[in-house]
């Protein structure tokens, strides 16, 4: 899977992440607990630099196994 490094798109689904971390107001993601096992799926260069969208955070929390099948590293 190729990850994007856009500040406006989720690195997993490529959907708009609605990040406002660089604006004057606090971003929604500061209020959401993001599982470390989810951020661990990102390449090291994107950790703490790319905002995961709320839909992907919720999908991961609902079914970690299914999320990893869809977005995790592919194993041969």
ROFI-635754 format. One record per residue: residue number from 1; residue in one letter; y, z, x of N, C-alpha, C in turn. Coordinates in nm, 2 decimals, m for minus. Each point is the difference from the previous one (the first is absolute). Example, Ala and Ser with C-alpha at 12.3 -4.5 7.8 and 13.67 -1.06 7.14 Angstrom:
+-----+------+--------+--------+--------+--------+--------+--------+--------+--------+--------+
! pos ! code !     nY !     nZ !     nX !    caY !    caZ !    caX !     cY !     cZ !     cX !
+-----+------+--------+--------+--------+--------+--------+--------+--------+--------+--------+
!   1 !    A !  m0.57 !   0.78 !   1.32 !   0.12 !   0.00 !  m0.09 !   0.12 !   0.00 !   0.09 !
!   2 !    S !   0.11 !  m0.07 !  m0.04 !   0.11 !   0.00 !   0.09 !   0.11 !   0.08 !  m0.08 !
+-----+------+--------+--------+--------+--------+--------+--------+--------+--------+--------+
***
This chain:
+-----+------+--------+--------+--------+--------+--------+--------+--------+--------+--------+
! pos ! code !     nY !     nZ !     nX !    caY !    caZ !    caX !     cY !     cZ !     cX !
+-----+------+--------+--------+--------+--------+--------+--------+--------+--------+--------+
!   1 !    X !  m0.12 !   0.00 !   0.08 !   0.12 !   0.00 !  m0.08 !   0.12 !   0.00 !   0.09 !
!   2 !    X !   0.10 !  m0.08 !  m0.03 !   0.13 !  m0.01 !   0.07 !   0.10 !   0.09 !  m0.07 !
!   3 !    X !   0.06 !   0.09 !   0.07 !   0.10 !   0.09 !  m0.06 !   0.14 !  m0.06 !   0.02 !
!   4 !    X !   0.08 !   0.01 !  m0.10 !   0.14 !  m0.04 !   0.02 !   0.08 !   0.12 !   0.06 !
!   5 !    X !   0.11 !  m0.03 !   0.07 !   0.08 !   0.10 !   0.05 !   0.14 !   0.00 !  m0.06 !
!   6 !    X !   0.01 !  m0.05 !  m0.12 !   0.13 !  m0.01 !  m0.07 !   0.04 !   0.14 !  m0.05 !
!   7 !    X !   0.12 !   0.04 !   0.00 !   0.04 !   0.13 !  m0.04 !   0.01 !   0.00 !  m0.16 !
!   8 !    X !   0.00 !  m0.11 !  m0.06 !   0.01 !   0.00 !  m0.15 !  m0.13 !  m0.03 !  m0.07 !
!   9 !    X !  m0.11 !  m0.03 !   0.08 !  m0.13 !  m0.03 !  m0.06 !  m0.10 !   0.10 !   0.04 !
!  10 !    X !  m0.09 !   0.03 !  m0.09 !  m0.11 !   0.09 !   0.03 !  m0.10 !  m0.07 !   0.10 !
!  11 !    X !  m0.04 !   0.07 !   0.11 !  m0.08 !  m0.06 !   0.10 !  m0.14 !  m0.04 !  m0.05 !
!  12 !    X !  m0.04 !   0.06 !  m0.12 !  m0.14 !  m0.02 !  m0.05 !   0.00 !  m0.12 !  m0.10 !
!  13 !    X !   0.08 !   0.02 !  m0.11 !  m0.01 !  m0.10 !  m0.11 !   0.12 !  m0.11 !   0.01 !
!  14 !    X !   0.09 !   0.02 !   0.09 !   0.11 !  m0.09 !   0.02 !   0.10 !   0.00 !  m0.12 !
!  15 !    X !  m0.02 !   0.10 !  m0.09 !   0.10 !   0.02 !  m0.11 !   0.12 !   0.07 !   0.05 !
!  16 !    X !   0.11 !  m0.01 !  m0.08 !   0.12 !   0.07 !   0.03 !  m0.02 !   0.15 !   0.00 !
!  17 !    X !   0.04 !   0.07 !   0.10 !  m0.03 !   0.14 !   0.01 !   0.12 !   0.09 !  m0.05 !
!  18 !    X !   0.11 !  m0.06 !  m0.03 !   0.12 !   0.07 !  m0.05 !   0.04 !   0.11 !   0.09 !
!  19 !    X !  m0.01 !  m0.02 !   0.13 !   0.03 !   0.10 !   0.10 !   0.16 !   0.01 !   0.01 !
!  20 !    X !   0.05 !   0.12 !   0.01 !   0.14 !   0.02 !   0.02 !   0.03 !   0.10 !   0.11 !
!  21 !    X !  m0.10 !   0.01 !   0.09 !   0.01 !   0.09 !   0.11 !   0.12 !  m0.02 !   0.09 !
!  22 !    X !   0.05 !  m0.12 !   0.01 !   0.11 !  m0.03 !   0.08 !   0.13 !  m0.01 !  m0.08 !
!  23 !    X !   0.00 !   0.05 !  m0.12 !   0.12 !   0.00 !  m0.08 !   0.06 !   0.14 !   0.00 !
!  24 !    X !   0.11 !   0.02 !  m0.07 !   0.07 !   0.13 !   0.00 !  m0.08 !   0.10 !  m0.08 !
!  25 !    X !  m0.08 !  m0.04 !  m0.10 !  m0.08 !   0.09 !  m0.08 !  m0.14 !   0.01 !   0.05 !
!  26 !    X !  m0.06 !   0.11 !  m0.03 !  m0.14 !   0.03 !   0.04 !  m0.10 !  m0.10 !  m0.06 !
!  27 !    X !  m0.09 !  m0.05 !   0.07 !  m0.11 !  m0.09 !  m0.05 !  m0.10 !   0.08 !  m0.09 !
!  28 !    X !  m0.05 !  m0.07 !  m0.10 !  m0.10 !   0.06 !  m0.08 !  m0.12 !   0.05 !   0.08 !
!  29 !    X !  m0.03 !  m0.07 !   0.11 !  m0.12 !   0.03 !   0.08 !   0.01 !   0.14 !   0.07 !
!  30 !    X !   0.12 !   0.06 !   0.01 !   0.02 !   0.13 !   0.06 !  m0.06 !   0.11 !  m0.10 !
!  31 !    X !  m0.01 !  m0.04 !  m0.13 !  m0.05 !   0.10 !  m0.10 !  m0.15 !  m0.02 !  m0.03 !
!  32 !    X !  m0.06 !  m0.10 !   0.06 !  m0.14 !  m0.03 !  m0.03 !  m0.09 !   0.04 !   0.12 !
!  33 !    X !  m0.11 !   0.07 !  m0.03 !  m0.10 !   0.03 !   0.11 !  m0.08 !  m0.12 !   0.02 !
!  34 !    X !   0.01 !  m0.06 !   0.12 !  m0.08 !  m0.11 !   0.04 !  m0.12 !   0.04 !   0.09 !
!  35 !    X !  m0.12 !  m0.02 !  m0.05 !  m0.12 !   0.05 !   0.08 !   0.00 !  m0.06 !   0.14 !
!  36 !    X !  m0.03 !   0.09 !   0.10 !   0.00 !  m0.04 !   0.14 !  m0.11 !  m0.11 !   0.02 !
!  37 !    X !  m0.11 !   0.01 !  m0.08 !  m0.11 !  m0.10 !   0.01 !   0.05 !  m0.14 !  m0.05 !
!  38 !    X !   0.10 !   0.00 !  m0.08 !   0.06 !  m0.13 !  m0.04 !   0.08 !  m0.06 !   0.11 !
!  39 !    X !   0.09 !   0.08 !   0.06 !   0.09 !  m0.05 !   0.11 !  m0.09 !  m0.03 !   0.12 !
!  40 !    X !  m0.11 !   0.06 !   0.01 !  m0.09 !  m0.03 !   0.11 !  m0.06 !  m0.14 !   0.00 !
!  41 !    X !   0.01 !  m0.06 !  m0.12 !  m0.05 !  m0.14 !  m0.01 !   0.10 !  m0.10 !   0.05 !
!  42 !    X !   0.12 !   0.04 !   0.03 !   0.10 !  m0.09 !   0.05 !  m0.01 !  m0.01 !   0.15 !
!  43 !    X !   0.04 !  m0.12 !   0.06 !   0.00 !  m0.01 !   0.14 !   0.10 !   0.10 !   0.06 !
!  44 !    X !  m0.02 !   0.05 !   0.12 !   0.08 !   0.11 !   0.05 !   0.15 !  m0.04 !   0.00 !
!  45 !    X !   0.03 !  m0.12 !   0.02 !   0.14 !  m0.05 !   0.01 !   0.07 !   0.01 !  m0.14 !
!  46 !    X !  m0.07 !   0.01 !  m0.11 !   0.06 !   0.01 !  m0.13 !   0.01 !   0.14 !  m0.06 !
!  47 !    X !  m0.07 !   0.09 !   0.07 !   0.00 !   0.14 !  m0.06 !   0.14 !   0.06 !   0.02 !
!  48 !    X !   0.05 !   0.05 !  m0.11 !   0.14 !   0.06 !   0.00 !   0.11 !  m0.11 !   0.01 !
!  49 !    X !  m0.04 !  m0.13 !  m0.01 !   0.10 !  m0.10 !   0.01 !  m0.01 !  m0.10 !  m0.12 !
!  50 !    X !  m0.10 !   0.02 !  m0.08 !  m0.03 !  m0.09 !  m0.12 !  m0.02 !   0.09 !  m0.12 !
!  51 !    X !   0.06 !  m0.03 !  m0.11 !   0.00 !   0.08 !  m0.12 !  m0.11 !  m0.06 !  m0.09 !
!  52 !    X !  m0.10 !   0.08 !  m0.03 !  m0.11 !  m0.04 !  m0.09 !   0.05 !   0.02 !  m0.14 !
!  53 !    X !  m0.03 !  m0.10 !  m0.09 !   0.05 !   0.01 !  m0.14 !  m0.08 !   0.11 !  m0.08 !
!  54 !    X !   0.07 !   0.05 !  m0.10 !  m0.06 !   0.10 !  m0.09 !  m0.13 !  m0.05 !  m0.06 !
!  55 !    X !  m0.01 !  m0.12 !  m0.04 !  m0.12 !  m0.05 !  m0.06 !  m0.12 !   0.01 !   0.10 !
!  56 !    X !   0.02 !  m0.03 !   0.12 !  m0.11 !   0.01 !   0.10 !  m0.03 !   0.15 !   0.03 !
!  57 !    X !   0.10 !   0.08 !   0.01 !  m0.02 !   0.14 !   0.02 !  m0.09 !   0.06 !  m0.12 !
!  58 !    X !   0.04 !  m0.04 !  m0.12 !  m0.08 !   0.05 !  m0.12 !  m0.14 !  m0.06 !   0.00 !
!  59 !    X !  m0.01 !  m0.13 !   0.03 !  m0.14 !  m0.06 !   0.01 !  m0.09 !   0.07 !   0.10 !
!  60 !    X !   0.06 !   0.03 !   0.11 !  m0.08 !   0.07 !   0.11 !  m0.04 !   0.14 !  m0.05 !
!  61 !    X !   0.09 !   0.07 !  m0.06 !  m0.03 !   0.13 !  m0.05 !  m0.11 !   0.00 !  m0.11 !
!  62 !    X !   0.01 !  m0.11 !  m0.09 !  m0.10 !  m0.01 !  m0.11 !  m0.14 !  m0.03 !   0.05 !
!  63 !    X !  m0.01 !  m0.09 !   0.10 !  m0.13 !  m0.05 !   0.05 !   0.01 !  m0.05 !   0.14 !
!  64 !    X !  m0.01 !   0.10 !   0.09 !   0.02 !  m0.03 !   0.14 !  m0.10 !  m0.11 !   0.05 !
!  65 !    X !  m0.12 !   0.01 !  m0.04 !  m0.11 !  m0.09 !   0.04 !   0.04 !  m0.15 !  m0.04 !
!  66 !    X !   0.04 !  m0.01 !  m0.13 !   0.03 !  m0.14 !  m0.05 !   0.13 !  m0.05 !   0.07 !
!  67 !    X !   0.09 !   0.08 !   0.03 !   0.12 !  m0.04 !   0.07 !  m0.03 !  m0.05 !   0.14 !
!  68 !    X !  m0.09 !   0.08 !   0.07 !  m0.04 !  m0.04 !   0.14 !  m0.08 !  m0.13 !  m0.01 !
!  69 !    X !  m0.08 !  m0.02 !  m0.10 !  m0.07 !  m0.13 !  m0.01 !   0.10 !  m0.12 !  m0.01 !
!  70 !    X !   0.10 !   0.03 !  m0.08 !   0.10 !  m0.11 !  m0.02 !   0.10 !  m0.02 !   0.12 !
!  71 !    X !   0.05 !   0.11 !   0.06 !   0.10 !  m0.01 !   0.10 !  m0.03 !   0.05 !   0.13 !
!  72 !    X !  m0.12 !   0.07 !   0.02 !  m0.03 !   0.05 !   0.13 !  m0.05 !  m0.10 !   0.09 !
!  73 !    X !  m0.03 !   0.04 !   0.13 !  m0.05 !  m0.10 !   0.09 !  m0.14 !  m0.05 !  m0.04 !
!  74 !    X !  m0.01 !  m0.13 !   0.02 !  m0.13 !  m0.06 !  m0.03 !  m0.10 !   0.02 !   0.11 !
!  75 !    X !  m0.12 !   0.04 !  m0.03 !  m0.10 !   0.02 !   0.10 !  m0.11 !  m0.10 !  m0.02 !
!  76 !    X !  m0.05 !  m0.05 !   0.11 !  m0.10 !  m0.10 !   0.00 !  m0.14 !   0.06 !   0.00 !
+-----+------+--------+--------+--------+--------+--------+--------+--------+--------+--------+
***
